[in-house]
Amino acid sequence: MGLTFATDPVTVSTPATSANLGPGFDALGLALTLYDDLTARVTESGFTVTVRGEGAGELPGDEEHLVLRAMLATFDELGERPSGLAVECVNRIPQARGLGSSSAAIVGGVQLARGLVDGGLSRIDDQGALRIAARLEGHPDNVAPCLLGGFTIAWTEATGARAVRLSPHEDVRPKVFIPTERGYTASARAALPSAVPHGDASFNAGRAALLTHALTTDPSVLLPATADRLHQGYRAEAMPGTASLVAALRSVGVAAVVSGAGPTVLALSEVPADFHPGTAWRAETLGVDAHGALVKGSMVELA
């Protein structure tokens, strides 16, 4: 028996995310209160995407768009594709800045597909949605907080991605410094060595464990907890402005890190009022998103 598709539109707001958080390379992530708003409806034929805001005029308007690719992959998991789809994106997450724009598109697509199918949220549970999203993204550190909200620890098993969600301490108030220039995850990963010294791996294991404690229980130790030896130093040459800003913030006691693959800088502790990053950076104070990518629509109430 075939699937029952919604006759009304379904919407989802997908939060920006920051991954790694210093020492938690490819594992730790935080959901932020900056959102893309996505709407999808089933149509008689054709697959289209319209984009407003970030990425308008440069992102594809067909099945090559990440939202539609994720939707179709999710429908394939559910066992049937609709005859057509029309998707509208209002994007606020900057593209290619280390704030999870691709993960927001992928998670949004997975959630829209689940919401457009009667019982879709139970046919594919959140762990199943995470596995689909991580498979499309290639790693789970951004898609986990985007889907689940809060502070997440993600890992991969033989069956796919897994994640747990923790609630950050109320004194964790993220601030991001966003440059005009873009960065790309593939080129940032290319700067990483194939092996690292055992001492550096041991250092990061301890700091990542401490960071979990700092983010959830004791923010006073965020500065030492965000120290990293696995990836940020290797990427510094390609992003000198980012590396300089991280160093400047840390020199005045701010727990600053590269956000994801950069070039955005994330501060997890209070930034002094007299600190000025320069005209190349746009500063935004954000909250921690607590809910992740929630779906709204008729099929959701029926699920």
The 8 nearest C-alpha neighbors of each residue, nearest first, counted from 0:
[[1, 2, 3, 78, 79, 77, 117, 4],
 [2, 0, 3, 79, 78, 4, 80, 77],
 [1, 3, 4, 116, 79, 0, 117, 78],
 [2, 4, 117, 116, 1, 5, 115, 118],
 [5, 3, 116, 115, 117, 2, 6, 41],
 [6, 4, 115, 7, 298, 116, 297, 3],
 [5, 7, 4, 41, 8, 40, 297, 115],
 [8, 6, 5, 40, 9, 297, 296, 41],
 [9, 7, 40, 39, 296, 38, 10, 6],
 [8, 10, 296, 39, 38, 295, 114, 115],
 [11, 9, 38, 295, 37, 294, 296, 39],
 [10, 12, 294, 37, 293, 36, 292, 295],
 [13, 11, 36, 292, 35, 34, 37, 293],
 [12, 14, 292, 35, 34, 103, 107, 11],
 [15, 13, 34, 33, 145, 31, 32, 30],
 [14, 16, 31, 33, 98, 99, 34, 30],
 [17, 15, 30, 99, 98, 31, 29, 141],
 [16, 18, 258, 29, 98, 259, 28, 99],
 [17, 19, 28, 259, 141, 20, 140, 27],
 [18, 20, 24, 23, 27, 21, 259, 25],
 [21, 19, 18, 23, 256, 22, 27, 225],
 [20, 22, 225, 227, 19, 256, 23, 226],
 [21, 23, 227, 207, 203, 24, 225, 226],
 [24, 22, 19, 27, 207, 26, 21, 20],
 [23, 25, 19, 26, 22, 27, 21, 230],
 [26, 24, 140, 19, 23, 27, 138, 139],
 [25, 27, 153, 140, 23, 24, 152, 154],
 [28, 26, 152, 23, 19, 140, 151, 18],
 [29, 27, 18, 151, 140, 17, 144, 150],
 [28, 30, 150, 17, 16, 144, 149, 151],
 [31, 29, 16, 144, 288, 148, 149, 287],
 [30, 32, 287, 288, 15, 16, 33, 286],
 [33, 31, 288, 286, 285, 287, 14, 34],
 [32, 34, 15, 14, 31, 92, 91, 35],
 [35, 33, 14, 13, 91, 15, 12, 92],
 [34, 36, 90, 13, 91, 12, 89, 92],
 [37, 35, 12, 89, 88, 11, 34, 90],
 [38, 36, 88, 11, 10, 87, 12, 89],
 [37, 39, 10, 87, 86, 9, 8, 11],
 [40, 38, 86, 9, 8, 85, 87, 10],
 [41, 39, 8, 85, 84, 42, 7, 9],
 [40, 42, 84, 83, 85, 81, 6, 39],
 [43, 41, 83, 84, 44, 40, 82, 85],
 [42, 44, 83, 82, 41, 45, 84, 81],
 [45, 43, 83, 82, 42, 46, 84, 81],
 [46, 44, 83, 84, 47, 82, 43, 42],
 [45, 47, 84, 83, 61, 85, 62, 44],
 [48, 46, 61, 85, 60, 86, 84, 45],
 [49, 47, 60, 86, 87, 61, 85, 50],
 [48, 50, 87, 60, 88, 86, 47, 51],
 [49, 51, 88, 55, 89, 87, 48, 52],
 [52, 50, 89, 55, 90, 88, 53, 49],
 [51, 53, 90, 55, 89, 91, 54, 50],
 [54, 52, 90, 55, 91, 93, 51, 94],
 [53, 55, 57, 58, 56, 52, 94, 50],
 [56, 54, 50, 51, 57, 52, 53, 58],
 [55, 57, 58, 54, 50, 59, 51, 53],
 [58, 56, 54, 55, 59, 60, 50, 53],
 [57, 59, 54, 56, 55, 60, 64, 50],
 [60, 58, 64, 61, 63, 57, 48, 62],
 [59, 61, 48, 47, 49, 64, 58, 62],
 [60, 62, 47, 63, 59, 48, 64, 46],
 [63, 61, 64, 67, 68, 46, 60, 47],
 [64, 62, 61, 59, 65, 68, 67, 60],
 [63, 65, 59, 62, 67, 66, 61, 68],
 [66, 64, 68, 67, 104, 105, 69, 63],
 [67, 65, 108, 104, 69, 105, 68, 64],
 [66, 68, 70, 69, 62, 65, 64, 71],
 [69, 67, 65, 71, 70, 66, 62, 64],
 [70, 68, 108, 72, 66, 105, 67, 71],
 [71, 69, 108, 67, 73, 112, 109, 68],
 [70, 72, 74, 68, 73, 69, 67, 75],
 [73, 71, 75, 69, 70, 74, 68, 76],
 [72, 74, 76, 70, 75, 71, 109, 69],
 [75, 73, 77, 71, 80, 76, 72, 79],
 [74, 76, 78, 72, 73, 77, 79, 71],
 [77, 75, 73, 74, 78, 72, 79, 123],
 [78, 76, 74, 75, 79, 73, 122, 123],
 [77, 79, 75, 76, 74, 80, 2, 1],
 [80, 78, 74, 75, 77, 81, 2, 1],
 [79, 81, 74, 75, 82, 71, 78, 83],
 [82, 80, 83, 41, 79, 84, 4, 42],
 [83, 81, 44, 43, 42, 80, 84, 45],
 [82, 84, 44, 42, 45, 43, 46, 81],
 [85, 83, 41, 46, 42, 40, 45, 47],
 [84, 86, 47, 40, 39, 46, 48, 41],
 [87, 85, 39, 48, 38, 47, 49, 84],
 [86, 88, 49, 38, 37, 48, 50, 39],
 [89, 87, 37, 50, 90, 36, 49, 51],
 [88, 90, 51, 36, 35, 52, 50, 37],
 [89, 91, 35, 52, 53, 92, 88, 51],
 [92, 90, 35, 53, 34, 52, 93, 89],
 [91, 93, 100, 90, 15, 35, 34, 94],
 [94, 92, 53, 96, 91, 95, 100, 98],
 [93, 95, 96, 100, 92, 53, 54, 181],
 [96, 94, 181, 182, 183, 97, 93, 100],
 [95, 97, 181, 262, 263, 94, 98, 182],
 [98, 96, 261, 259, 258, 260, 263, 99],
 [99, 97, 16, 17, 15, 96, 100, 258],
 [98, 100, 16, 102, 101, 15, 97, 141],
 [99, 101, 103, 102, 94, 92, 98, 104],
 [102, 100, 104, 103, 99, 105, 65, 136],
 [101, 103, 105, 99, 142, 104, 100, 106],
 [102, 104, 100, 106, 13, 101, 105, 107],
 [105, 103, 66, 107, 101, 102, 106, 65],
 [104, 106, 102, 108, 69, 107, 66, 103],
 [107, 105, 109, 103, 108, 104, 132, 102],
 [108, 106, 104, 110, 105, 109, 103, 13],
 [107, 109, 66, 70, 69, 111, 105, 106],
 [110, 108, 106, 70, 112, 107, 69, 111],
 [109, 111, 113, 107, 112, 108, 114, 106],
 [112, 110, 114, 108, 113, 109, 107, 115],
 [111, 113, 70, 115, 109, 114, 110, 108],
 [114, 112, 119, 110, 111, 120, 115, 116],
 [115, 113, 111, 112, 299, 116, 298, 119],
 [114, 116, 5, 112, 4, 113, 298, 111],
 [117, 115, 4, 119, 114, 113, 3, 118],
 [116, 118, 298, 119, 3, 302, 4, 301],
 [117, 119, 302, 121, 120, 116, 122, 301],
 [120, 118, 113, 116, 122, 121, 117, 114],
 [121, 119, 113, 123, 118, 122, 124, 302],
 [120, 122, 123, 124, 119, 118, 302, 113],
 [123, 121, 119, 120, 118, 124, 77, 113],
 [122, 124, 121, 127, 120, 119, 128, 125],
 [125, 123, 127, 121, 126, 120, 128, 122],
 [126, 124, 128, 127, 129, 123, 120, 146],
 [127, 125, 129, 128, 124, 130, 161, 162],
 [126, 128, 130, 124, 125, 129, 123, 131],
 [127, 129, 125, 131, 126, 130, 124, 132],
 [130, 128, 126, 132, 127, 131, 133, 125],
 [129, 131, 160, 127, 133, 128, 159, 132],
 [132, 130, 134, 128, 129, 133, 135, 127],
 [133, 131, 129, 135, 134, 130, 106, 105],
 [134, 132, 139, 136, 130, 138, 135, 137],
 [133, 135, 131, 137, 132, 136, 130, 138],
 [134, 136, 132, 133, 137, 131, 105, 69],
 [137, 135, 133, 134, 138, 132, 102, 139],
 [136, 138, 134, 133, 135, 139, 132, 140],
 [139, 137, 133, 136, 140, 25, 134, 141],
 [138, 140, 133, 142, 141, 143, 153, 160],
 [139, 141, 26, 25, 28, 18, 27, 143],
 [142, 140, 143, 18, 139, 28, 144, 16],
 [141, 143, 145, 102, 139, 144, 140, 146],
 [142, 144, 146, 145, 141, 139, 140, 147],
 [145, 143, 148, 30, 147, 146, 151, 29],
 [146, 144, 142, 291, 143, 14, 148, 30],
 [145, 147, 291, 292, 143, 144, 142, 148],
 [146, 148, 291, 144, 145, 143, 290, 164],
 [291, 149, 147, 290, 144, 289, 30, 288],
 [150, 148, 289, 30, 166, 288, 29, 144],
 [151, 149, 29, 165, 164, 28, 166, 167],
 [152, 150, 164, 28, 144, 163, 27, 165],
 [151, 153, 27, 163, 162, 26, 164, 28],
 [154, 152, 162, 26, 161, 140, 139, 151],
 [153, 155, 161, 160, 26, 162, 156, 152],
 [156, 154, 160, 159, 161, 157, 153, 139],
 [157, 155, 159, 158, 160, 154, 161, 130],
 [156, 158, 159, 155, 160, 161, 154, 130],
 [159, 157, 156, 160, 155, 130, 161, 127],
 [160, 158, 156, 155, 130, 157, 161, 134],
 [161, 159, 155, 130, 154, 156, 139, 133],
 [160, 162, 154, 153, 155, 159, 126, 129],
 [163, 161, 153, 152, 154, 143, 151, 164],
 [162, 164, 152, 151, 153, 165, 161, 143],
 [163, 165, 151, 150, 149, 152, 147, 162],
 [164, 166, 150, 151, 149, 167, 163, 215],
 [167, 165, 149, 150, 215, 168, 164, 289],
 [168, 166, 215, 214, 150, 169, 165, 149],
 [167, 169, 215, 170, 171, 214, 216, 166],
 [168, 170, 171, 167, 172, 215, 166, 287],
 [169, 171, 168, 172, 218, 268, 167, 214],
 [172, 170, 169, 168, 267, 173, 268, 167],
 [173, 171, 286, 170, 267, 268, 174, 285],
 [174, 172, 267, 285, 266, 286, 284, 171],
 [173, 175, 284, 266, 283, 285, 265, 172],
 [176, 174, 265, 283, 282, 264, 177, 266],
 [175, 177, 282, 264, 281, 263, 280, 265],
 [176, 178, 263, 281, 280, 175, 282, 264],
 [179, 177, 280, 180, 279, 281, 263, 176],
 [178, 180, 181, 177, 279, 280, 281, 96],
 [181, 179, 178, 182, 262, 96, 177, 95],
 [182, 180, 95, 96, 179, 262, 183, 94],
 [181, 183, 95, 262, 96, 261, 184, 180],
 [184, 182, 185, 186, 95, 187, 181, 260],
 [183, 185, 187, 260, 186, 188, 182, 95],
 [184, 186, 188, 187, 183, 189, 260, 182],
 [187, 185, 189, 188, 184, 183, 190, 182],
 [186, 188, 184, 189, 185, 190, 260, 183],
 [189, 187, 185, 190, 186, 191, 184, 260],
 [188, 190, 186, 187, 191, 185, 192, 184],
 [191, 189, 188, 187, 234, 233, 192, 186],
 [190, 192, 188, 189, 233, 230, 193, 234],
 [193, 191, 194, 190, 195, 233, 189, 230],
 [192, 194, 191, 195, 189, 190, 188, 196],
 [195, 193, 192, 196, 191, 197, 229, 200],
 [194, 196, 197, 199, 192, 200, 193, 229],
 [197, 195, 198, 199, 200, 194, 201, 229],
 [196, 198, 200, 199, 201, 195, 202, 194],
 [197, 199, 201, 196, 200, 202, 195, 203],
 [198, 200, 202, 196, 201, 197, 228, 203],
 [199, 201, 197, 203, 202, 198, 204, 196],
 [200, 202, 198, 204, 199, 203, 197, 205],
 [203, 201, 199, 205, 200, 204, 198, 206],
 [204, 202, 206, 200, 22, 205, 201, 207],
 [205, 203, 201, 207, 202, 206, 200, 208],
 [204, 206, 208, 203, 202, 207, 209, 201],
 [205, 207, 209, 224, 203, 208, 204, 210],
 [208, 206, 210, 22, 23, 204, 209, 205],
 [209, 207, 205, 206, 211, 210, 204, 212],
 [208, 210, 206, 212, 207, 224, 211, 213],
 [211, 209, 224, 213, 207, 212, 208, 206],
 [210, 212, 208, 214, 209, 213, 215, 207],
 [211, 213, 209, 210, 216, 215, 214, 217],
 [212, 214, 217, 218, 210, 221, 211, 216],
 [215, 213, 167, 211, 212, 218, 168, 210],
 [214, 216, 167, 168, 212, 213, 166, 211],
 [217, 215, 212, 213, 168, 214, 218, 167],
 [216, 218, 213, 219, 212, 220, 215, 214],
 [219, 217, 213, 221, 220, 214, 216, 171],
 [218, 220, 217, 221, 213, 222, 268, 216],
 [221, 219, 218, 222, 213, 223, 224, 217],
 [222, 220, 224, 218, 213, 219, 223, 254],
 [221, 223, 254, 224, 220, 225, 253, 252],
 [224, 222, 225, 226, 221, 220, 206, 254],
 [223, 225, 210, 221, 206, 209, 222, 226],
 [226, 224, 21, 223, 222, 22, 221, 254],
 [227, 225, 223, 224, 21, 22, 206, 222],
 [228, 226, 22, 21, 229, 203, 225, 231],
 [227, 229, 199, 230, 203, 232, 231, 226],
 [230, 228, 227, 231, 199, 200, 203, 22],
 [229, 231, 233, 232, 228, 234, 191, 227],
 [230, 232, 234, 233, 235, 229, 227, 228],
 [233, 231, 235, 234, 230, 228, 229, 242],
 [232, 234, 230, 231, 235, 191, 190, 236],
 [233, 235, 231, 232, 236, 237, 190, 187],
 [234, 236, 238, 232, 242, 237, 239, 233],
 [237, 235, 238, 239, 234, 233, 232, 242],
 [236, 238, 235, 234, 239, 187, 190, 233],
 [239, 237, 235, 241, 236, 240, 242, 234],
 [240, 238, 242, 241, 235, 236, 243, 237],
 [241, 239, 243, 242, 238, 244, 262, 235],
 [240, 242, 244, 238, 239, 243, 262, 245],
 [241, 243, 239, 245, 235, 240, 244, 246],
 [244, 242, 246, 240, 241, 245, 239, 247],
 [243, 245, 247, 241, 246, 242, 248, 240],
 [246, 244, 242, 248, 243, 255, 247, 256],
 [247, 245, 243, 249, 244, 248, 250, 242],
 [248, 246, 244, 250, 249, 245, 243, 251],
 [249, 247, 253, 245, 250, 246, 251, 244],
 [248, 250, 253, 252, 246, 251, 247, 255],
 [249, 251, 247, 248, 252, 246, 253, 245],
 [252, 250, 249, 248, 253, 247, 271, 270],
 [251, 253, 249, 250, 254, 248, 222, 270],
 [252, 254, 249, 248, 255, 268, 251, 270],
 [255, 253, 222, 267, 268, 266, 221, 249],
 [254, 256, 266, 245, 265, 253, 249, 248],
 [257, 255, 21, 265, 264, 245, 258, 20],
 [256, 258, 264, 261, 265, 259, 263, 262],
 [257, 259, 261, 264, 17, 97, 265, 263],
 [260, 258, 18, 97, 261, 17, 19, 257],
 [259, 261, 97, 184, 187, 258, 262, 257],
 [262, 260, 97, 263, 258, 259, 257, 96],
 [261, 263, 96, 182, 241, 97, 264, 260],
 [264, 262, 177, 261, 258, 96, 176, 97],
 [263, 265, 257, 176, 258, 175, 256, 262],
 [264, 266, 175, 258, 256, 255, 174, 257],
 [267, 265, 255, 174, 254, 173, 268, 175],
 [266, 268, 173, 254, 172, 171, 255, 265],
 [269, 267, 254, 253, 266, 270, 171, 172],
 [270, 268, 271, 253, 267, 172, 266, 254],
 [269, 271, 253, 272, 268, 274, 266, 248],
 [272, 270, 274, 273, 269, 251, 253, 275],
 [271, 273, 274, 270, 275, 269, 276, 251],
 [272, 274, 271, 275, 270, 276, 251, 248],
 [273, 275, 271, 272, 276, 270, 248, 251],
 [274, 276, 277, 273, 272, 278, 271, 280],
 [277, 275, 280, 274, 244, 278, 279, 176],
 [278, 276, 279, 275, 280, 281, 274, 244],
 [277, 279, 280, 276, 281, 275, 178, 179],
 [280, 278, 277, 178, 179, 281, 276, 177],
 [281, 279, 178, 177, 278, 176, 277, 282],
 [282, 280, 177, 176, 178, 283, 279, 278],
 [281, 283, 176, 175, 280, 177, 284, 174],
 [284, 282, 175, 174, 285, 176, 281, 177],
 [283, 285, 174, 173, 175, 282, 286, 172],
 [286, 284, 173, 32, 174, 283, 31, 172],
 [287, 285, 32, 31, 172, 173, 288, 284],
 [286, 288, 31, 30, 32, 289, 149, 285],
 [287, 289, 31, 32, 30, 148, 149, 290],
 [288, 290, 149, 148, 287, 291, 30, 166],
 [291, 289, 148, 288, 147, 292, 293, 149],
 [148, 290, 292, 147, 146, 145, 293, 289],
 [293, 291, 13, 146, 12, 145, 11, 294],
 [292, 294, 11, 291, 12, 295, 290, 13],
 [295, 293, 11, 10, 114, 110, 292, 296],
 [294, 296, 10, 9, 11, 299, 293, 297],
 [297, 295, 9, 299, 298, 10, 8, 114],
 [296, 298, 299, 300, 301, 7, 5, 9],
 [297, 299, 301, 117, 300, 296, 114, 5],
 [300, 298, 302, 301, 297, 296, 114, 295],
 [299, 301, 298, 297, 302, 296, 295, 117],
 [302, 300, 298, 299, 117, 297, 118, 296],
 [301, 118, 299, 300, 117, 298, 120, 119]]
